[in-house]
């Protein structure tokens, strides 16, 4: 059970200090989650903290590879406009 | 809102103000301030139109994280071609940031102010922000520190802010009504949850207002920034201005929304427009009755370095800074000398101006019947003079001349019509842009203007004028206004206006 940060991450540091398991670390070209340490915040918080503060839609995936913040869910920008 | 030369009351203004030279209306903003606030801001380039020609500021990008989303912000960082808040090229750890600040302060002794403005929210990164402030207050006590914030975490951080040299805080307050806020802020991060909609806006507003009150109670100066978003909060900002003034903010800075589609923001991609120059000015005027308004904000990048309107950030990239050997105690002595010389120059300008004011008051002011106000654009490189070619101007300062005097009301950016080469390839379309930028102005004063733009300016109803090259701006603006009065140009339109009304 672990989340994953992918290449659309802008390395903004918002998630790193929030992780209760200290699973998030700075790396190049973007931050990464240590899958061994990540608990998806189970037992600590109702919502996984990294995905709760992340401003970039699609940058954090669950273990099935599904984005926790799908396109349009955070900015409200219509998907058609995002594609354009 | 009167030009000092015809306003006797200004002769009694507290010391530390500005001369009639420079960009003009510092008196407008600074006269109303109590002496202890003027003392704090007279050498702050962002708060005084005069000081920004003499003193420089820098921002360090140590605070990348943010705890809210605004519809005018896209969280991308690396674009050196853009100058706007939230954009930076290089992110710094606090130790690097301090090294950079010391390098800049030693190289540009005019640098008096260090701000942390992002690119996220400085108080959403409290460890990084306060680590930077702590080291700077120890190593460089001659630098003023300031911070800007969206206010969400402000109440939790006021105690910590008060510990350092921080006497200026800017809070961005775009609304005091959650219904308005829900159209500006899609979400906030609050108590380990992402909160959306009206509830999010209500929490943010409450925190901002609480933070403002706490800072004022601590004696920390608070400036309020507001982004003017037509159709969303434009009418509402007058109320915001009244409320923040009542709570003790000392300055209100209403800035135009920047929303180009290529920035990829919600507003940019959904076609939300920014205000026109006229709309912005009208709102600033409407708020001014209640509040000191800031007119010369250049909406700097979160890593800007140098005087306002210039960016020397490229000279201080981290790889260059690492090569520099800085002896700050030595630099501090040199800086003190430079600051003393600047203060002396400002003081002599102030005295020269006061004697001019006294001369006018002895001679008496010629009473002229009230005539309609006129907007006049000015091309200048600084020093309060008309000293820039029309075609080289990257921005125009806009003055309003009236029978009351001349007052600075803002600046408008453009692309220089002619970059100075032999051929100005796209000259025509660039000129069209400049003509649009000058909309509403009836004259443009510059040191020189070419034949081709001359004709088009005239055709657009904007009288080009190169006769006042190297003259002080306000004197020239009033001379041109007087010429217009004598020529009967000021009566004509009043009649038209009256007919229309």
Interface residues (C-beta under 8 A of the other chain):
Chain A: X10 X11 X12 X13 X14 X17 X18 X45 X46 X47 X49 X52 X53 X55 X56 X74 X75 X76 X77 X78 X81 X82 X84
Chain B: X64 X65 X66 X67 X69 X71 X75 X76 X77 X91 X120 X124 X125 X127 X128 X186 X187 X189 X192 X193 X194 X266 X269 X270
